[in-house]
Amino acid sequence: MKYICKICGYVYDPEKGDETQNIPSGVQFNELPDTWACPECGAGKDEFEPLT
């Protein structure tokens, strides 16, 4: 499932991961470390919601 940042609209796609923070593809949002932040605006995981 993809998650979207409520602040800036960045979409975390587990099929892509996050190369800016060395998160490989296949890592689900709930598996991201608590220290992970939006690569676009720096928002924490609590500012994301499921993309429907």
N, CA, C, O and CB atoms as a CASP TS submission, in Angstrom:
PFRMAT TS
TARGET T0000
AUTHOR 0000-0000-0000
METHOD Language model
MODEL 1
PARENT N/A
ATOM      1  N   MET     1       0.838  -1.180   0.000  1.00  0.00           N
ATOM      2  CA  MET     1       0.000   0.000   0.000  1.00  0.00           C
ATOM      3  C   MET     1       0.888   1.251   0.000  1.00  0.00           C
ATOM      4  O   MET     1       1.908   1.296   0.688  1.00  0.00           O
ATOM      5  CB  MET     1      -0.956  -0.006   1.222  1.00  0.00           C
ATOM      6  N   LYS     2       0.499   2.243  -0.761  1.00  0.00           N
ATOM      7  CA  LYS     2       1.214   3.508  -0.821  1.00  0.00           C
ATOM      8  C   LYS     2       0.683   4.442   0.268  1.00  0.00           C
ATOM      9  O   LYS     2      -0.480   4.366   0.665  1.00  0.00           O
ATOM     10  CB  LYS     2       1.072   4.158  -2.225  1.00  0.00           C
ATOM     11  N   TYR     3       1.564   5.319   0.737  1.00  0.00           N
ATOM     12  CA  TYR     3       1.190   6.314   1.742  1.00  0.00           C
ATOM     13  C   TYR     3       1.555   7.694   1.216  1.00  0.00           C
ATOM     14  O   TYR     3       2.562   7.861   0.529  1.00  0.00           O
ATOM     15  CB  TYR     3       1.894   6.035   3.110  1.00  0.00           C
ATOM     16  N   ILE     4       0.719   8.689   1.548  1.00  0.00           N
ATOM     17  CA  ILE     4       0.945  10.049   1.081  1.00  0.00           C
ATOM     18  C   ILE     4       1.192  10.988   2.258  1.00  0.00           C
ATOM     19  O   ILE     4       0.547  10.887   3.302  1.00  0.00           O
ATOM     20  CB  ILE     4      -0.247  10.535   0.252  1.00  0.00           C
ATOM     21  N   CYS     5       2.134  11.897   2.063  1.00  0.00           N
ATOM     22  CA  CYS     5       2.433  12.907   3.078  1.00  0.00           C
ATOM     23  C   CYS     5       1.333  13.969   3.063  1.00  0.00           C
ATOM     24  O   CYS     5       1.038  14.556   2.022  1.00  0.00           O
ATOM     25  CB  CYS     5       3.835  13.555   2.830  1.00  0.00           C
ATOM     26  N   LYS     6       0.733  14.206   4.226  1.00  0.00           N
ATOM     27  CA  LYS     6      -0.341  15.197   4.315  1.00  0.00           C
ATOM     28  C   LYS     6       0.191  16.623   4.195  1.00  0.00           C
ATOM     29  O   LYS     6      -0.583  17.548   3.950  1.00  0.00           O
ATOM     30  CB  LYS     6      -1.094  15.038   5.631  1.00  0.00           C
ATOM     31  N   ILE     7       1.486  16.812   4.361  1.00  0.00           N
ATOM     32  CA  ILE     7       2.083  18.145   4.298  1.00  0.00           C
ATOM     33  C   ILE     7       2.390  18.553   2.851  1.00  0.00           C
ATOM     34  O   ILE     7       1.985  19.626   2.405  1.00  0.00           O
ATOM     35  CB  ILE     7       3.366  18.190   5.142  1.00  0.00           C
ATOM     36  N   CYS     8       3.113  17.683   2.119  1.00  0.00           N
ATOM     37  CA  CYS     8       3.594  18.089   0.795  1.00  0.00           C
ATOM     38  C   CYS     8       3.083  17.247  -0.364  1.00  0.00           C
ATOM     39  O   CYS     8       3.269  17.614  -1.524  1.00  0.00           O
ATOM     40  CB  CYS     8       5.068  18.056   0.784  1.00  0.00           C
ATOM     41  N   GLY     9       2.433  16.106  -0.061  1.00  0.00           N
ATOM     42  CA  GLY     9       1.896  15.276  -1.131  1.00  0.00           C
ATOM     43  C   GLY     9       2.843  14.213  -1.658  1.00  0.00           C
ATOM     44  O   GLY     9       2.504  13.508  -2.608  1.00  0.00           O
ATOM     45  N   TYR    10       4.039  14.078  -1.056  1.00  0.00           N
ATOM     46  CA  TYR    10       4.970  13.014  -1.465  1.00  0.00           C
ATOM     47  C   TYR    10       4.313  11.666  -1.228  1.00  0.00           C
ATOM     48  O   TYR    10       3.667  11.458  -0.201  1.00  0.00           O
ATOM     49  CB  TYR    10       6.322  13.111  -0.688  1.00  0.00           C
ATOM     50  N   VAL    11       4.477  10.748  -2.174  1.00  0.00           N
ATOM     51  CA  VAL    11       3.905   9.411  -2.045  1.00  0.00           C
ATOM     52  C   VAL    11       5.031   8.404  -1.827  1.00  0.00           C
ATOM     53  O   VAL    11       5.933   8.276  -2.653  1.00  0.00           O
ATOM     54  CB  VAL    11       3.066   9.038  -3.302  1.00  0.00           C
ATOM     55  N   TYR    12       4.963   7.686  -0.692  1.00  0.00           N
ATOM     56  CA  TYR    12       5.897   6.591  -0.451  1.00  0.00           C
ATOM     57  C   TYR    12       5.325   5.345  -1.114  1.00  0.00           C
ATOM     58  O   TYR    12       4.226   4.897  -0.787  1.00  0.00           O
ATOM     59  CB  TYR    12       6.138   6.363   1.086  1.00  0.00           C
ATOM     60  N   ASP    13       6.096   4.795  -2.056  1.00  0.00           N
ATOM     61  CA  ASP    13       5.697   3.596  -2.793  1.00  0.00           C
ATOM     62  C   ASP    13       6.644   2.473  -2.399  1.00  0.00           C
ATOM     63  O   ASP    13       7.833   2.539  -2.711  1.00  0.00           O
ATOM     64  CB  ASP    13       5.715   3.838  -4.347  1.00  0.00           C
ATOM     65  N   PRO    14       6.139   1.430  -1.710  1.00  0.00           N
ATOM     66  CA  PRO    14       7.023   0.353  -1.275  1.00  0.00           C
ATOM     67  C   PRO    14       7.686  -0.396  -2.439  1.00  0.00           C
ATOM     68  O   PRO    14       8.719  -1.037  -2.246  1.00  0.00           O
ATOM     69  CB  PRO    14       6.248  -0.622  -0.428  1.00  0.00           C
ATOM     70  N   GLU    15       7.116  -0.324  -3.620  1.00  0.00           N
ATOM     71  CA  GLU    15       7.747  -0.974  -4.768  1.00  0.00           C
ATOM     72  C   GLU    15       9.005  -0.225  -5.205  1.00  0.00           C
ATOM     73  O   GLU    15       9.863  -0.786  -5.886  1.00  0.00           O
ATOM     74  CB  GLU    15       6.759  -1.069  -5.937  1.00  0.00           C
ATOM     75  N   LYS    16       9.108   1.039  -4.812  1.00  0.00           N
ATOM     76  CA  LYS    16      10.272   1.852  -5.174  1.00  0.00           C
ATOM     77  C   LYS    16      11.224   2.055  -4.003  1.00  0.00           C
ATOM     78  O   LYS    16      12.427   2.222  -4.207  1.00  0.00           O
ATOM     79  CB  LYS    16       9.822   3.199  -5.699  1.00  0.00           C
ATOM     80  N   GLY    17      10.698   2.042  -2.772  1.00  0.00           N
ATOM     81  CA  GLY    17      11.536   2.347  -1.617  1.00  0.00           C
ATOM     82  C   GLY    17      11.857   3.835  -1.584  1.00  0.00           C
ATOM     83  O   GLY    17      11.111   4.652  -2.122  1.00  0.00           O
ATOM     84  N   ASP    18      12.959   4.176  -0.956  1.00  0.00           N
ATOM     85  CA  ASP    18      13.392   5.580  -0.855  1.00  0.00           C
ATOM     86  C   ASP    18      14.909   5.612  -0.950  1.00  0.00           C
ATOM     87  O   ASP    18      15.611   5.439   0.046  1.00  0.00           O
ATOM     88  CB  ASP    18      12.898   6.247   0.486  1.00  0.00           C
ATOM     89  N   GLU    19      15.400   5.835  -2.158  1.00  0.00           N
ATOM     90  CA  GLU    19      16.850   5.800  -2.359  1.00  0.00           C
ATOM     91  C   GLU    19      17.569   6.926  -1.622  1.00  0.00           C
ATOM     92  O   GLU    19      18.766   6.814  -1.357  1.00  0.00           O
ATOM     93  CB  GLU    19      17.168   5.878  -3.837  1.00  0.00           C
ATOM     94  N   THR    20      16.865   8.011  -1.284  1.00  0.00           N
ATOM     95  CA  THR    20      17.514   9.117  -0.582  1.00  0.00           C
ATOM     96  C   THR    20      17.909   8.724   0.847  1.00  0.00           C
ATOM     97  O   THR    20      18.781   9.348   1.452  1.00  0.00           O
ATOM     98  CB  THR    20      16.588  10.337  -0.553  1.00  0.00           C
ATOM     99  N   GLN    21      17.251   7.672   1.383  1.00  0.00           N
ATOM    100  CA  GLN    21      17.547   7.239   2.748  1.00  0.00           C
ATOM    101  C   GLN    21      17.924   5.757   2.790  1.00  0.00           C
ATOM    102  O   GLN    21      17.813   5.102   3.826  1.00  0.00           O
ATOM    103  CB  GLN    21      16.343   7.502   3.663  1.00  0.00           C
ATOM    104  N   ASN    22      18.373   5.243   1.638  1.00  0.00           N
ATOM    105  CA  ASN    22      18.834   3.852   1.528  1.00  0.00           C
ATOM    106  C   ASN    22      17.784   2.826   1.943  1.00  0.00           C
ATOM    107  O   ASN    22      18.108   1.806   2.551  1.00  0.00           O
ATOM    108  CB  ASN    22      20.067   3.661   2.367  1.00  0.00           C
ATOM    109  N   ILE    23      16.525   3.105   1.611  1.00  0.00           N
ATOM    110  CA  ILE    23      15.437   2.160   1.861  1.00  0.00           C
ATOM    111  C   ILE    23      15.211   1.390   0.563  1.00  0.00           C
ATOM    112  O   ILE    23      14.787   1.978  -0.431  1.00  0.00           O
ATOM    113  CB  ILE    23      14.114   2.895   2.341  1.00  0.00           C
ATOM    114  N   PRO    24      15.486   0.087   0.552  1.00  0.00           N
ATOM    115  CA  PRO    24      15.345  -0.679  -0.692  1.00  0.00           C
ATOM    116  C   PRO    24      13.882  -0.908  -1.066  1.00  0.00           C
ATOM    117  O   PRO    24      12.985  -0.755  -0.238  1.00  0.00           O
ATOM    118  CB  PRO    24      16.054  -2.018  -0.563  1.00  0.00           C
ATOM    119  N   SER    25      13.662  -1.271  -2.302  1.00  0.00           N
ATOM    120  CA  SER    25      12.304  -1.611  -2.736  1.00  0.00           C
ATOM    121  C   SER    25      11.827  -2.820  -1.943  1.00  0.00           C
ATOM    122  O   SER    25      12.623  -3.662  -1.527  1.00  0.00           O
ATOM    123  CB  SER    25      12.253  -1.898  -4.275  1.00  0.00           C
ATOM    124  N   GLY    26      10.523  -2.890  -1.743  1.00  0.00           N
ATOM    125  CA  GLY    26       9.929  -3.997  -1.004  1.00  0.00           C
ATOM    126  C   GLY    26       9.677  -3.706   0.466  1.00  0.00           C
ATOM    127  O   GLY    26       9.020  -4.495   1.145  1.00  0.00           O
ATOM    128  N   VAL    27      10.191  -2.577   0.973  1.00  0.00           N
ATOM    129  CA  VAL    27       9.984  -2.225   2.387  1.00  0.00           C
ATOM    130  C   VAL    27       8.638  -1.525   2.524  1.00  0.00           C
ATOM    131  O   VAL    27       8.415  -0.456   1.955  1.00  0.00           O
ATOM    132  CB  VAL    27      11.143  -1.311   2.924  1.00  0.00           C
ATOM    133  N   GLN    28       7.741  -2.149   3.293  1.00  0.00           N
ATOM    134  CA  GLN    28       6.424  -1.576   3.516  1.00  0.00           C
ATOM    135  C   GLN    28       6.524  -0.370   4.448  1.00  0.00           C
ATOM    136  O   GLN    28       7.475  -0.250   5.221  1.00  0.00           O
ATOM    137  CB  GLN    28       5.466  -2.631   4.098  1.00  0.00           C
ATOM    138  N   PHE    29       5.536   0.523   4.367  1.00  0.00           N
ATOM    139  CA  PHE    29       5.557   1.745   5.176  1.00  0.00           C
ATOM    140  C   PHE    29       5.693   1.437   6.663  1.00  0.00           C
ATOM    141  O   PHE    29       6.458   2.099   7.365  1.00  0.00           O
ATOM    142  CB  PHE    29       4.291   2.560   4.933  1.00  0.00           C
ATOM    143  N   ASN    30       4.965   0.447   7.142  1.00  0.00           N
ATOM    144  CA  ASN    30       5.004   0.142   8.578  1.00  0.00           C
ATOM    145  C   ASN    30       6.329  -0.485   8.997  1.00  0.00           C
ATOM    146  O   ASN    30       6.591  -0.624  10.192  1.00  0.00           O
ATOM    147  CB  ASN    30       3.861  -0.791   8.945  1.00  0.00           C
ATOM    148  N   GLU    31       7.169  -0.865   8.034  1.00  0.00           N
ATOM    149  CA  GLU    31       8.492  -1.427   8.333  1.00  0.00           C
ATOM    150  C   GLU    31       9.587  -0.355   8.329  1.00  0.00           C
ATOM    151  O   GLU    31      10.726  -0.631   8.707  1.00  0.00           O
ATOM    152  CB  GLU    31       8.837  -2.519   7.320  1.00  0.00           C
ATOM    153  N   LEU    32       9.247   0.863   7.904  1.00  0.00           N
ATOM    154  CA  LEU    32      10.232   1.939   7.895  1.00  0.00           C
ATOM    155  C   LEU    32      10.655   2.257   9.321  1.00  0.00           C
ATOM    156  O   LEU    32       9.836   2.178  10.237  1.00  0.00           O
ATOM    157  CB  LEU    32       9.668   3.198   7.201  1.00  0.00           C
ATOM    158  N   PRO    33      11.929   2.620   9.527  1.00  0.00           N
ATOM    159  CA  PRO    33      12.342   2.990  10.893  1.00  0.00           C
ATOM    160  C   PRO    33      11.591   4.221  11.386  1.00  0.00           C
ATOM    161  O   PRO    33      11.160   5.054  10.588  1.00  0.00           O
ATOM    162  CB  PRO    33      13.856   3.250  10.944  1.00  0.00           C
ATOM    163  N   ASP    34      11.440   4.332  12.687  1.00  0.00           N
ATOM    164  CA  ASP    34      10.725   5.465  13.279  1.00  0.00           C
ATOM    165  C   ASP    34      11.409   6.788  12.956  1.00  0.00           C
ATOM    166  O   ASP    34      10.778   7.844  12.998  1.00  0.00           O
ATOM    167  CB  ASP    34      10.620   5.292  14.792  1.00  0.00           C
ATOM    168  N   THR    35      12.690   6.730  12.637  1.00  0.00           N
ATOM    169  CA  THR    35      13.448   7.945  12.332  1.00  0.00           C
ATOM    170  C   THR    35      13.286   8.383  10.884  1.00  0.00           C
ATOM    171  O   THR    35      13.757   9.456  10.504  1.00  0.00           O
ATOM    172  CB  THR    35      14.913   7.729  12.633  1.00  0.00           C
ATOM    173  N   TRP    36      12.623   7.561  10.070  1.00  0.00           N
ATOM    174  CA  TRP    36      12.437   7.908   8.662  1.00  0.00           C
ATOM    175  C   TRP    36      11.567   9.163   8.567  1.00  0.00           C
ATOM    176  O   TRP    36      10.614   9.333   9.328  1.00  0.00           O
ATOM    177  CB  TRP    36      11.790   6.723   7.874  1.00  0.00           C
ATOM    178  N   ALA    37      11.915  10.039   7.616  1.00  0.00           N
ATOM    179  CA  ALA    37      11.157  11.270   7.398  1.00  0.00           C
ATOM    180  C   ALA    37      10.929  11.457   5.908  1.00  0.00           C
ATOM    181  O   ALA    37      11.676  10.935   5.081  1.00  0.00           O
ATOM    182  CB  ALA    37      11.893  12.497   7.998  1.00  0.00           C
ATOM    183  N   CYS    38       9.898  12.200   5.582  1.00  0.00           N
ATOM    184  CA  CYS    38       9.579  12.495   4.197  1.00  0.00           C
ATOM    185  C   CYS    38      10.797  13.106   3.503  1.00  0.00           C
ATOM    186  O   CYS    38      11.351  14.089   3.996  1.00  0.00           O
ATOM    187  CB  CYS    38       8.365  13.446   4.108  1.00  0.00           C
ATOM    188  N   PRO    39      11.224  12.541   2.368  1.00  0.00           N
ATOM    189  CA  PRO    39      12.392  13.086   1.679  1.00  0.00           C
ATOM    190  C   PRO    39      12.140  14.437   1.018  1.00  0.00           C
ATOM    191  O   PRO    39      13.087  15.114   0.618  1.00  0.00           O
ATOM    192  CB  PRO    39      12.859  12.116   0.646  1.00  0.00           C
ATOM    193  N   GLU    40      10.898  14.828   0.901  1.00  0.00           N
ATOM    194  CA  GLU    40      10.571  16.115   0.275  1.00  0.00           C
ATOM    195  C   GLU    40      10.507  17.256   1.284  1.00  0.00           C
ATOM    196  O   GLU    40      11.049  18.334   1.041  1.00  0.00           O
ATOM    197  CB  GLU    40       9.247  16.013  -0.456  1.00  0.00           C
ATOM    198  N   CYS    41       9.838  17.018   2.432  1.00  0.00           N
ATOM    199  CA  CYS    41       9.627  18.123   3.373  1.00  0.00           C
ATOM    200  C   CYS    41      10.115  17.837   4.790  1.00  0.00           C
ATOM    201  O   CYS    41      10.110  18.733   5.635  1.00  0.00           O
ATOM    202  CB  CYS    41       8.174  18.464   3.420  1.00  0.00           C
ATOM    203  N   GLY    42      10.537  16.599   5.062  1.00  0.00           N
ATOM    204  CA  GLY    42      11.050  16.266   6.386  1.00  0.00           C
ATOM    205  C   GLY    42      10.001  15.891   7.414  1.00  0.00           C
ATOM    206  O   GLY    42      10.331  15.720   8.587  1.00  0.00           O
ATOM    207  N   ALA    43       8.746  15.758   7.008  1.00  0.00           N
ATOM    208  CA  ALA    43       7.675  15.375   7.942  1.00  0.00           C
ATOM    209  C   ALA    43       7.895  13.956   8.456  1.00  0.00           C
ATOM    210  O   ALA    43       8.430  13.102   7.748  1.00  0.00           O
ATOM    211  CB  ALA    43       6.290  15.485   7.261  1.00  0.00           C
ATOM    212  N   GLY    44       7.477  13.719   9.692  1.00  0.00           N
ATOM    213  CA  GLY    44       7.598  12.396  10.288  1.00  0.00           C
ATOM    214  C   GLY    44       6.552  11.427   9.755  1.00  0.00           C
ATOM    215  O   GLY    44       5.628  11.819   9.043  1.00  0.00           O
ATOM    216  N   LYS    45       6.712  10.160  10.110  1.00  0.00           N
ATOM    217  CA  LYS    45       5.785   9.123   9.646  1.00  0.00           C
ATOM    218  C   LYS    45       4.347   9.402  10.072  1.00  0.00           C
ATOM    219  O   LYS    45       3.407   8.978   9.400  1.00  0.00           O
ATOM    220  CB  LYS    45       6.219   7.765  10.173  1.00  0.00           C
ATOM    221  N   ASP    46       4.173  10.115  11.189  1.00  0.00           N
ATOM    222  CA  ASP    46       2.826  10.396  11.688  1.00  0.00           C
ATOM    223  C   ASP    46       2.073  11.379  10.806  1.00  0.00           C
ATOM    224  O   ASP    46       0.870  11.568  10.987  1.00  0.00           O
ATOM    225  CB  ASP    46       2.899  10.937  13.097  1.00  0.00           C
ATOM    226  N   GLU    47       2.754  12.006   9.854  1.00  0.00           N
ATOM    227  CA  GLU    47       2.100  12.944   8.932  1.00  0.00           C
ATOM    228  C   GLU    47       1.677  12.260   7.619  1.00  0.00           C
ATOM    229  O   GLU    47       1.270  12.932   6.672  1.00  0.00           O
ATOM    230  CB  GLU    47       3.043  14.118   8.626  1.00  0.00           C
ATOM    231  N   PHE    48       1.771  10.945   7.570  1.00  0.00           N
ATOM    232  CA  PHE    48       1.392  10.183   6.382  1.00  0.00           C
ATOM    233  C   PHE    48       0.077   9.455   6.619  1.00  0.00           C
ATOM    234  O   PHE    48      -0.262   9.103   7.749  1.00  0.00           O
ATOM    235  CB  PHE    48       2.497   9.181   6.002  1.00  0.00           C
ATOM    236  N   GLU    49      -0.655   9.235   5.533  1.00  0.00           N
ATOM    237  CA  GLU    49      -1.888   8.463   5.597  1.00  0.00           C
ATOM    238  C   GLU    49      -1.936   7.553   4.384  1.00  0.00           C
ATOM    239  O   GLU    49      -1.303   7.839   3.368  1.00  0.00           O
ATOM    240  CB  GLU    49      -3.143   9.390   5.655  1.00  0.00           C
ATOM    241  N   PRO    50      -2.689   6.444   4.481  1.00  0.00           N
ATOM    242  CA  PRO    50      -2.799   5.536   3.340  1.00  0.00           C
ATOM    243  C   PRO    50      -3.382   6.252   2.115  1.00  0.00           C
ATOM    244  O   PRO    50      -4.307   7.058   2.216  1.00  0.00           O
ATOM    245  CB  PRO    50      -3.671   4.325   3.709  1.00  0.00           C
ATOM    246  N   LEU    51      -2.814   5.931   0.977  1.00  0.00           N
ATOM    247  CA  LEU    51      -3.299   6.506  -0.285  1.00  0.00           C
ATOM    248  C   LEU    51      -4.360   5.560  -0.837  1.00  0.00           C
ATOM    249  O   LEU    51      -4.068   4.403  -1.140  1.00  0.00           O
ATOM    250  CB  LEU    51      -2.119   6.720  -1.327  1.00  0.00           C
ATOM    251  N   THR    52      -5.570   6.043  -0.966  1.00  0.00           N
ATOM    252  CA  THR    52      -6.663   5.189  -1.434  1.00  0.00           C
ATOM    253  C   THR    52      -6.963   5.421  -2.895  1.00  0.00           C
ATOM    254  O   THR    52      -7.857   4.784  -3.451  1.00  0.00           O
ATOM    255  CB  THR    52      -7.913   5.427  -0.612  1.00  0.00           C
TER
END
